[in-house]
Amino acid sequence: MSEKEATQQKQKPRYRVTVFPNWCKGCDLCIEFCPTGVLEHQPGINVVAVHPERCTACRWCELHCPDFAIFVTEIDETEPETEP
């Protein structure tokens, strides 16, 4: 990775996409309309954020989920990243 790419990546905001599997009924609305392909359907699990680095925080998934099963939050760069 070049120095320019590294600088751009550091400046780009990062987001955490949390999907609560016991709330999700697997309607796949979030998958169909995600503009960057963050979410995928996994057998037996329903929806999973397989590419969270692509999230632009448009929050379409969060706002339109009929089950309120998805939350998008900004990752604070000063805190160590942990799994929810």
C-alpha positions in Angstrom: 0.0 0.0 0.0 1.4 3.4 -1.0 1.7 6.3 1.5 -1.1 8.1 -0.2 -3.5 5.1 0.2 -2.5 4.7 3.8 -3.3 8.4 4.5 -6.6 8.2 2.8 -7.6 5.0 4.7 -6.7 6.7 8.0 -8.9 9.7 7.1 -11.8 7.6 6.1 -14.3 7.1 8.9 -14.9 3.5 9.9 -18.1 2.1 11.1 -19.3 -1.0 12.9 -22.3 -2.9 11.6 -24.0 -5.0 14.3 -26.7 -7.5 13.3 -28.6 -9.1 16.1 -29.2 -12.7 14.8 -32.0 -13.5 17.2 -33.9 -10.4 16.1 -33.3 -10.8 12.3 -36.0 -12.8 10.4 -33.9 -13.0 7.2 -36.0 -10.8 5.0 -32.8 -9.7 3.2 -34.0 -6.1 2.6 -30.7 -4.8 4.0 -28.7 -7.0 1.6 -30.7 -6.0 -1.5 -30.4 -2.3 -0.9 -26.9 -1.9 0.7 -25.1 0.3 -1.9 -21.6 -1.1 -1.0 -22.3 -4.9 -0.4 -21.5 -4.9 3.3 -24.1 -7.6 4.2 -24.7 -11.2 3.1 -27.0 -14.0 4.0 -25.4 -16.9 5.8 -27.2 -20.2 6.1 -28.5 -20.8 9.6 -27.4 -17.3 10.8 -29.4 -15.0 8.4 -27.6 -11.7 7.8 -24.0 -11.1 8.6 -21.7 -8.0 8.0 -19.1 -9.7 5.9 -17.4 -6.5 4.6 -17.8 -3.9 7.4 -14.8 -2.0 6.0 -17.1 -1.0 3.0 -19.7 0.7 5.2 -20.3 4.3 4.4 -22.8 4.8 7.3 -25.7 5.6 4.9 -27.7 3.8 7.6 -30.2 2.5 5.0 -30.1 -1.0 6.6 -30.6 0.4 10.1 -33.5 2.7 9.2 -35.4 0.2 7.0 -34.9 -3.0 9.0 -38.5 -4.1 10.0 -37.1 -6.0 13.0 -34.7 -3.2 14.3 -32.0 -5.9 14.1 -29.2 -3.7 12.6 -27.2 -0.9 14.2 -24.5 1.2 12.6 -22.0 3.0 14.8 -18.8 4.9 14.2 -15.7 3.3 15.5 -13.6 5.5 17.8 -10.1 5.3 16.5 -8.7 5.9 20.0 -10.3 2.8 21.5 -9.1 -0.7 20.7 -11.5 -2.5 18.4 -13.6 -5.3 20.0 -16.3 -7.6 18.8 -19.8 -6.9 20.0 
